[in-house]
Amino acid sequence: MKLVLDELYARAIAAELGARGHDVASASERNDLRAVPDPVLFDAMQIEGRVIVTNNVRDFMPLAQQALQSGSTFYGVVFTSDRSLRRSKANTGTFVELLHELMTTHAAQAALPGKIAWLSPS
């Protein structure tokens, strides 16, 4: 499974997951993804076959639902919430562990096709 982290996440998360052998891109580190509108990021990740990790439910949920309803190729979105898992430097390790577990659990899959999931600590 391949992931892309929305610009709202620390680059260290992608770096640590990469060090563990996972294919994770950080939108903030890629010139072609930095500061692009959400629909552009969504479409680009469908072409790359990447699951999007984002906190932006307001913008990405409608994009995901539209893809599902239209029958378009959709590789999945993993949402996080600042209520259950704040995006802060102190939680970088928690994000790494939870995403590592998700990617390890679904290692046999190329993505989370047609899935909308939530990442939260137990």
Backbone as JSON, one array per atom type, in Angstrom:
{
  "sequence": "MKLVLDELYARAIAAELGARGHDVASASERNDLRAVPDPVLFDAMQIEGRVIVTNNVRDFMPLAQQALQSGSTFYGVVFTSDRSLRRSKANTGTFVELLHELMTTHAAQAALPGKIAWLSPS",
  "N": [[0.84, -1.17, 0.0], [0.47, 2.23, -0.78], [0.96, 5.47, 0.54], [-0.02, 8.93, 0.82], [0.73, 11.76, 2.65], [-1.2, 14.44, 3.64], [-0.53, 17.98, 3.44], [-0.68, 18.9, 6.02], [0.6, 17.36, 7.89], [3.47, 16.36, 9.81], [6.61, 16.17, 8.22], [8.37, 14.34, 9.19], [6.94, 12.07, 9.81], [6.43, 10.75, 7.38], [9.09, 10.29, 6.67], [10.01, 8.55, 8.71], [8.29, 6.36, 8.36], [9.08, 5.65, 5.8], [11.68, 4.83, 6.38], [11.09, 2.49, 7.59], [10.47, 0.92, 5.52], [8.17, 1.46, 4.07], [6.12, 2.84, 1.45], [5.71, 6.01, 1.36], [4.62, 9.22, 0.73], [5.1, 12.71, 1.24], [3.02, 15.39, 0.89], [3.87, 17.96, 1.3], [6.53, 17.92, 0.66], [6.76, 17.52, -2.0], [7.03, 19.18, -5.0], [5.1, 19.1, -7.01], [2.79, 18.64, -5.61], [2.57, 20.38, -3.51], [0.66, 22.83, -2.01], [-1.5, 22.53, -3.76], [-4.9, 22.59, -4.97], [-7.41, 20.74, -3.18], [-9.05, 18.93, -4.79], [-7.3, 18.51, -6.94], [-5.11, 17.26, -5.71], [-6.44, 14.95, -4.83], [-7.21, 13.74, -7.3], [-4.67, 13.35, -8.45], [-3.59, 11.46, -6.72], [-5.18, 9.3, -7.23], [-4.3, 8.58, -9.72], [-1.67, 7.86, -9.07], [-2.18, 5.79, -7.37], [-2.34, 6.0, -4.58], [-3.23, 6.0, -1.13], [-4.85, 8.54, 0.62], [-3.94, 10.41, 3.43], [-5.46, 12.44, 5.65], [-6.62, 15.3, 7.51], [-8.62, 16.8, 6.74], [-11.65, 16.6, 6.54], [-13.89, 17.97, 5.68], [-13.37, 18.8, 3.01], [-12.31, 16.51, 1.69], [-14.04, 14.32, 2.17], [-16.45, 14.74, 0.6], [-15.24, 14.49, -1.96], [-14.34, 11.84, -1.92], [-16.79, 10.49, -1.57], [-18.09, 11.23, -3.91], [-16.46, 9.97, -5.81], [-16.94, 7.3, -5.11], [-19.7, 7.1, -5.63], [-19.79, 7.57, -8.37], [-18.46, 5.47, -9.38], [-15.82, 5.66, -10.0], [-12.25, 5.03, -10.11], [-10.84, 4.57, -6.99], [-8.67, 4.92, -4.41], [-8.7, 5.11, -1.68], [-9.16, 6.85, 1.48], [-7.8, 7.97, 4.46], [-8.85, 9.31, 7.36], [-8.05, 11.62, 9.97], [-8.53, 12.99, 13.26], [-8.32, 15.93, 15.12], [-9.42, 15.87, 17.6], [-9.21, 13.28, 18.62], [-6.6, 12.59, 18.02], [-4.25, 14.65, 18.05], [-2.56, 16.72, 15.7], [0.53, 17.14, 16.24], [3.93, 17.79, 17.16], [4.55, 16.23, 19.34], [2.98, 14.0, 18.96], [3.99, 12.68, 16.78], [5.31, 10.17, 16.83], [3.18, 8.51, 17.56], [1.49, 8.75, 15.34], [3.19, 7.57, 13.44], [3.37, 4.91, 14.42], [0.66, 4.07, 14.31], [0.06, 4.35, 11.56], [2.0, 2.67, 10.5], [1.09, 0.22, 11.5], [-1.39, 0.09, 10.17], [-0.51, -0.03, 7.49], [1.0, -2.36, 7.54], [-0.91, -4.26, 8.25], [-2.47, -4.21, 5.96], [-0.75, -4.99, 3.99], [-0.77, -6.79, 1.87], [-2.47, -5.68, 0.11], [-2.84, -3.33, -2.55], [-3.87, -0.89, -1.97], [-6.49, 0.81, -0.22], [-8.99, 0.1, -1.57], [-11.81, 1.91, -2.51], [-12.41, 2.6, 0.1], [-13.14, 4.37, 3.1], [-11.59, 5.39, 5.9], [-10.87, 5.75, 9.43], [-8.3, 6.99, 11.44], [-7.26, 6.38, 14.61], [-6.11, 6.5, 18.0], [-6.07, 3.61, 20.14]],
  "CA": [[0.0, 0.0, 0.0], [1.19, 3.49, -0.83], [0.25, 6.58, 1.17], [0.44, 10.31, 0.75], [0.29, 12.55, 3.8], [-1.59, 15.81, 3.32], [0.47, 18.96, 3.89], [-0.89, 19.23, 7.42], [1.31, 16.42, 8.76], [4.92, 16.52, 9.91], [7.4, 15.41, 7.25], [9.05, 13.26, 9.92], [6.1, 10.86, 9.77], [6.74, 10.07, 6.11], [10.49, 9.84, 6.71], [10.11, 7.38, 9.58], [7.63, 5.23, 7.7], [9.97, 5.26, 4.71], [12.8, 4.1, 6.97], [10.56, 1.16, 7.93], [10.23, 0.21, 4.28], [6.87, 1.79, 3.49], [6.09, 3.84, 0.38], [4.91, 7.13, 1.87], [5.02, 10.54, 0.23], [4.59, 13.87, 1.96], [2.62, 16.4, -0.08], [4.63, 19.19, 1.53], [7.89, 17.75, 0.13], [6.72, 17.34, -3.45], [6.67, 20.41, -5.69], [3.87, 18.91, -7.79], [1.65, 18.48, -4.7], [2.55, 21.43, -2.5], [-0.31, 23.93, -2.14], [-2.48, 22.33, -4.83], [-6.26, 22.44, -4.46], [-7.71, 19.37, -2.76], [-9.46, 18.04, -5.9], [-6.12, 18.17, -7.74], [-4.39, 16.24, -4.94], [-7.25, 13.73, -4.86], [-7.08, 13.13, -8.63], [-3.28, 12.91, -8.65], [-3.35, 10.25, -5.94], [-5.85, 8.19, -7.9], [-3.38, 8.19, -10.8], [-0.52, 7.19, -8.44], [-2.62, 4.64, -6.57], [-2.01, 6.25, -3.18], [-4.25, 6.31, -0.13], [-4.63, 9.88, 1.17], [-4.11, 10.59, 4.87], [-5.79, 13.85, 5.81], [-7.47, 15.75, 8.59], [-9.56, 17.69, 6.07], [-12.87, 15.85, 6.26], [-14.83, 18.85, 4.98], [-13.09, 18.83, 1.58], [-12.01, 15.21, 1.09], [-15.18, 13.4, 2.25], [-17.27, 14.83, -0.62], [-14.49, 13.96, -3.1], [-14.37, 10.38, -1.79], [-18.16, 10.03, -1.81], [-18.37, 11.42, -5.33], [-15.75, 8.9, -6.52], [-17.67, 6.06, -4.85], [-21.0, 7.12, -6.31], [-19.62, 7.56, -9.82], [-17.78, 4.24, -9.77], [-14.45, 5.97, -10.4], [-11.18, 4.39, -9.36], [-10.69, 5.28, -5.71], [-7.71, 4.13, -3.65], [-8.95, 5.21, -0.24], [-8.81, 8.01, 2.29], [-7.73, 7.75, 5.9], [-9.05, 10.57, 8.05], [-7.68, 11.76, 11.37], [-9.24, 14.06, 13.93], [-7.55, 16.55, 16.19], [-10.05, 15.54, 18.87], [-8.7, 12.01, 19.13], [-5.17, 12.47, 17.76], [-3.81, 15.99, 17.66], [-1.4, 16.82, 14.83], [1.55, 17.9, 16.93], [5.23, 17.12, 17.19], [4.51, 15.24, 20.41], [2.26, 12.82, 18.5], [4.59, 12.12, 15.57], [5.53, 8.75, 17.05], [1.88, 7.83, 17.55], [1.08, 8.66, 13.93], [4.05, 6.58, 12.79], [2.98, 3.57, 14.85], [-0.68, 3.73, 13.8], [0.14, 4.18, 10.11], [2.79, 1.45, 10.28], [0.18, -0.9, 11.76], [-2.35, 0.06, 9.07], [0.16, -0.48, 6.27], [1.4, -3.74, 7.74], [-2.14, -5.05, 8.21], [-2.97, -4.24, 4.59], [0.44, -5.1, 3.14], [-1.06, -7.57, 0.68], [-3.32, -4.88, -0.76], [-2.18, -2.18, -3.16], [-4.45, 0.31, -1.39], [-7.75, 0.53, 0.48], [-9.9, 0.47, -2.67], [-13.18, 2.26, -2.19], [-12.6, 2.66, 1.55], [-12.96, 5.58, 3.91], [-11.24, 4.88, 7.23], [-10.47, 6.73, 10.45], [-7.11, 6.6, 12.21], [-7.34, 6.91, 15.97], [-5.45, 5.64, 18.99], [-7.0, 2.67, 20.81]],
  "C": [[0.89, 1.24, 0.0], [0.32, 4.58, -0.22], [0.81, 7.91, 0.7], [-0.13, 11.02, 1.97], [-0.03, 13.96, 3.31], [-0.55, 16.76, 3.92], [0.39, 19.27, 5.39], [-0.1, 18.37, 8.4], [2.81, 16.66, 8.7], [5.63, 15.62, 8.88], [8.1, 14.22, 7.9], [8.24, 11.97, 9.91], [6.41, 10.07, 8.51], [8.16, 9.53, 6.12], [10.64, 8.58, 7.55], [9.44, 6.15, 8.97], [8.46, 4.73, 6.52], [11.15, 4.45, 5.22], [12.38, 2.68, 7.38], [10.17, 0.36, 6.68], [8.9, 0.48, 3.6], [7.02, 2.87, 2.41], [5.14, 4.95, 0.79], [5.48, 8.43, 1.33], [4.41, 11.61, 1.12], [4.27, 14.94, 0.94], [3.44, 17.68, 0.08], [6.06, 19.11, 0.99], [7.92, 17.61, -1.39], [6.22, 18.62, -4.12], [5.36, 20.28, -6.45], [2.62, 18.79, -6.92], [1.51, 19.61, -3.69], [1.57, 22.53, -2.89], [-1.26, 23.77, -3.32], [-3.87, 22.25, -4.22], [-6.55, 20.97, -4.15], [-8.19, 18.46, -3.89], [-8.28, 17.63, -6.79], [-5.3, 17.1, -7.03], [-5.14, 14.91, -5.0], [-7.07, 13.01, -6.2], [-5.67, 12.6, -8.88], [-3.01, 11.62, -7.9], [-4.09, 9.06, -6.51], [-4.97, 7.68, -9.05], [-2.19, 7.42, -10.23], [-0.91, 5.96, -7.64], [-2.27, 4.78, -5.1], [-3.25, 6.52, -2.34], [-3.87, 7.67, 0.47], [-4.88, 9.86, 2.67], [-4.31, 12.08, 5.08], [-6.66, 14.08, 7.03], [-8.65, 16.54, 8.02], [-10.81, 16.93, 5.61], [-13.81, 16.69, 5.39], [-14.62, 18.84, 3.47], [-12.93, 17.44, 0.96], [-13.17, 14.21, 1.18], [-16.08, 13.53, 1.02], [-16.55, 14.28, -1.86], [-14.53, 12.43, -3.09], [-15.77, 9.84, -2.1], [-18.54, 10.16, -3.28], [-17.7, 10.3, -6.15], [-16.49, 7.56, -6.34], [-18.98, 5.99, -5.63], [-20.87, 7.02, -7.82], [-18.96, 6.28, -10.32], [-16.36, 4.47, -10.26], [-13.45, 5.16, -9.59], [-10.91, 5.24, -8.11], [-9.83, 4.42, -4.79], [-7.82, 4.26, -2.14], [-8.49, 6.51, 0.38], [-8.82, 7.57, 3.74], [-7.8, 9.12, 6.57], [-8.51, 10.48, 9.48], [-8.47, 12.93, 11.94], [-8.37, 14.62, 15.04], [-8.17, 16.29, 17.56], [-9.46, 14.28, 19.48], [-7.18, 11.86, 18.97], [-4.67, 13.79, 17.17], [-2.57, 15.93, 16.77], [-0.38, 17.73, 15.49], [2.85, 17.1, 16.91], [5.25, 16.01, 18.24], [3.83, 13.94, 19.97], [2.84, 12.2, 17.23], [4.78, 10.62, 15.71], [4.24, 7.95, 17.02], [1.37, 7.68, 16.12], [1.89, 7.59, 13.2], [3.6, 5.17, 13.15], [1.63, 3.16, 14.27], [-0.67, 3.52, 12.29], [0.95, 2.94, 9.74], [1.89, 0.21, 10.46], [-0.84, -1.03, 10.62], [-1.71, -0.51, 7.81], [0.61, -1.93, 6.37], [0.19, -4.67, 7.65], [-2.64, -5.24, 6.78], [-1.84, -4.38, 3.58], [0.16, -5.85, 1.84], [-1.92, -6.8, -0.33], [-2.52, -3.71, -1.33], [-2.66, -0.88, -2.53], [-5.6, -0.11, -0.49], [-8.86, 0.86, -0.51], [-11.33, 0.71, -2.19], [-13.44, 2.41, -0.71], [-12.36, 4.06, 2.1], [-12.74, 5.06, 5.32], [-10.86, 6.03, 8.15], [-9.29, 6.16, 11.22], [-7.27, 7.22, 13.6], [-6.64, 5.96, 16.93], [-6.49, 4.75, 19.68], [-7.46, 3.2, 22.12]]
}
